[in-house]
Amino acid sequence: MTTSNNNQDTELDQIQSTSSTVPIKSGYDYKIHDSEGQRGGFIEILATVGSIVLMILTFPISVFICFKVVQEYERAVIFRMGRLRSGGARGPGVFFVLPCVDNYCKVDLRTVSFDVPPQEVLTKDSVTVSVDAVVYYRINDPLKAVVQVANYSHSTRLLAATTLRNVLGTRNLSELLIERENISHTMSQILDHSTDPWGVKVERVEIKDVSLPTQLQRAMATEAEAAREARAKVIAAEGEMKASRALKEAADTISESPAALQLRYLQTLNSISSEKNSTIIFPLPIDLISPLLSMAKKS
């Protein structure tokens, strides 16, 4: 039992290291003890003997009552006069029960999925969101599922809803929208550890949808649009700056050779004439006009 508790504490430490949720106490006694071998009272012995006699007297009709069948995916937990029978769960196949003194519970071992109802959650940064999820689980130990908990399915559903609120309450809205896979993994570990005493194995937890208030959606859309416009203006300014630098370098290169400026004029005229325009605007160099301008100012 000491080794089992140490293993549980180790698993709990690993879970707490990946999540900031409220710690879960360990130390459950997971072992199921049957009480069939204990000494029963006179009434129990008398009822058992009477059941055997009744089965013999009604043979072979009692065969249809005493022999039960469970499918490959089912197990049967048998109680005799309210005491758990030894030998564990029966099945798959045929098993034997005594009439009137034995009763059994069938447990389905297949994986079951259910939707966690939408939960109104207040995140760490005080934002109210509605979150729903899907949980997949199966029965790992039929004895625990029958003996340790009254209704393992209903209990697992309630625990999943509570765990969803507790885990999401420790996260910011941005983390909730981005780290869905990490949150699902954390929830799966917490649920699996909590349902282990019930014989329930939580295989997977998936967050289906995160619903935000309408006003918050509009605010986030406005913020995203403003951010895109700001980036567009920055990109346009960077383009203008690079174009200005390129024009400055081109102007410095052309100013070193007057013939290069004339060739540029001729190239411009060539490109204009190729478009078959009726009007051609010929740029006049500023150097030719500058003497006339200076003379006009002196006069």
N, C-alpha and C positions, 0 to 999 in steps of 0.2 A: 504494500500500500504506500510506503514511503517513496518508492521509485515512481509510482503513478502520479503522486502529487508533485514530485520534482519535474516530471515531463509536462504536466499541466502548467506549472509556473513558468517553464521555459517558453511554451507556446504563448502564454499570456504576455510575457515580456516582448516577444516578437510582434504581437498585435499592437501593443501600446506604443512601440517604437515607430510604427507606420501611421499612427493616428493620434490625434489629441483629444479623443473622446474620453468620457468618464471611465475609469478603470473598472474591470469586472472582477469580482472576487472569485477565486478558485477554491479548490478543496472539496469538490463534490465526491460523494461515495457512489461511484458508477456501478459497482458490482451488485448483481441481482441474486438474492439468495432464495432458493425454493424451500417451501415448508412441507413438502409431501412426506419426507422422512420423519417428521416430528410425530410424536405420539398423539393420536386423536382421542376424542372422548368416546363414550359408549354409544352415543347416538350416531356419530360418524361411522363407527365400525358397523353398527347395525344397518345403517343406510347402505353402506357399500356391499355388505353381504346380501341384503335384499335386492339390490340392483343386479348382482350376479345371478341370483336365483331367478329373478324375473327374466333376464336375458336367456337363461337356459330353458325356462318354461315356454317362452314365445319363439324359440328357435324353429324355423329359419327366418321368421318375419323380423326378428330383432337384428338380423344382419344388416338390413337396410337402414336401421337406426344407429347401429353401433359403428359402422364403417363410414368415414367421411373422406372426401377428396378435396384437395386444394391444387390450384394450378401451379405452373412452373414459377410464376411471378408472385405467388402468395405463400404466406406462412401462417400456421395456426398455433396460438398460445392457449394451452389447456389448463383449466382449473378444476380441481376435484374437491367438492365441498368448500369452495372458496379458497383453497390452497393451491399455489402454483405448483404444477407437476414438474418433476425433475426431467432432465433430458433436453431441455431447451425447446425451441419452437419446432413444430412438426411440419413436414412438407419439403419439397413438393411430392404429390402422390397420395396414397391412402394412409390413413391413421385410424386408430381405434379409440372410442370413447364409451364409457359406461352410461346407460340410460339413467336419467333422473339425478345422478350425482355429478356428472361431468358437464361442463359447458366450455366453449372455446370462442376465441376471437380471431377472426381472420385479418391479416395485415397485408396490404399491397406494397410490394417492394419496388414498383416502377417509379420512375422520376415523375414528380408532380410539379406543375407550374401554376402560379397564381399571380394576379395583378394586385399590387399594393395600391389602395385607393389614393387619389391625389391628396397630398399633405401640404397644408399651409405652413411654410417654414420661414422663420426669421433668421436671415444669414448673419454672419459676424459683423458685417458693415451695415446692419439695420435695414435690409431690403427684404420685403415680403415676396416670396415666390411660391408657386405651386408646383410640386414635383411628384411624379408617380414612377413606379419601378416594377420590375418583374423578378420574381424569386423562383429558382428551381431547386427542389430538394427531393430526397428519397429517404426511406426508412433503412437505417444501417443496422439496427438491433431491434427486432420485433418485441423482445421481452421488455426492454426499456420503454418502447413506445406505448405498450399497454399498461405496464405497472407503474411507471414513474410519473406519468402525466395523464390527466383525465381525457383531454382531447388534443392530441399532438398537432392536428391540422389547424384548429382554431388558435391554439397557443402560438404556433409558428407565425401565423398571419399577424396577430397582435404584436408580437415581438419585432417582426419585420417593419411594421409601421412606426413603432417607437424608435427603433434603431435608425431608420431613415431620418427622422426628425433630429435625433441627437447628433448624428454624424454631420448632416448638412448645416446644423446650427453652429458648427465650429469652423466653417469655411466662408470665405468671402465670395461675392457674386462672381468675380472673375475666375476664381478657382473652380466654382461650381460649373461654369460654362466650359472651361478648358480641360479640367482634370476629371472628366467623367469616369474614365477607365480606372484611375487610381481610387476614386471614391467608391466605385463598385467593388473593387478588390478589398478595400478596407471593410465595407459592410459585409461582404461574404465571410471574411475571417471572424468578425465579431459574432455574426449569427451562427456560424458553424461552432464556435466555442461555446456559445450560450445554449444551443440546442443539443449539444453532445450528451448531456445527462438524460435527454428524452429519447435517445437512439435515432435522432434525425441528423442527416448529413446534408448540409446546404452546399450544393454544387456550384451555383452561379447566381449572381445578382447583377441585373442590368437596369440602369436608369433610362426610362423611356423618353420622358419629355420634361422640359423645364419651362413653365409658363410664367412670363413676366407681366406685370401690370401694363395697361395700355399707355399710360403717361410715361412710364419708364422706357417703353419701347420707342416712343417718339423722341424722348430726350437722348437715348443712345443713337438713334438714327440721325438726329441733328448734330450730335457730337462727331459722328463718323463723317458726315458730309462736310462739316467745317474742317476736319482734319485733312480730308482729301483736297479741298480747295486750297488750304494752306500749303500742302505739298505741291500742288500744281503751280502756285505762284512762285514757290522757291525754285522749282525746276525751270520755269520760264525766265526768272531772273538770272539763274546760272547760265542759261542758253544765251541771253543777251550779253552777259559779261564775256563769255567765250567768243561770241561773234565780234564784239568790240575789239577784243585783243587781236583777233585775226585780221580785222580791217586795219587796225593800227600797224600791224606788221606789214600788210600789203602796201599801205601808203608809204611807209618808210622805205620799202624796197623800190617802189616806183619813183619816189623822189630822188633816188640816187642816179637815175638815168632818165633825162627828158624824152628820149626816143621811146622808152617803154610806155610813157603816157600817151604818145601819139599812136603807138600800136594798139593800145587799149581802146582809144577812140575809134580806130578803124575796125577793130573787132566788134565794137558796139554797133557801128553802122552796118556791118555785115549781118549781124543777128537781127537788126530791125528790118533790113531789106528782105530777108528771107520770109518774113511774115506778110509781105505784099501790102504794106501800108501806103496810103496815099500821101500821108504827111510824115516827114522825117524831121525830127528835132535834133540838130547838131549841137552838142555841148561846146561852148566856147571856153577855152582855158582862162582861168582867172589871171594868169600872169600877163596876158595881152591887155586886159582891161585895167589892171592896177595902175599903169602910168597915166591913163586918162583920168582915172578917179583922183589921183594925187594932184594933177594939174587943175582939175575942177575945184578941189578944195583950196588950192593956193589963190586961185582967182576970186 
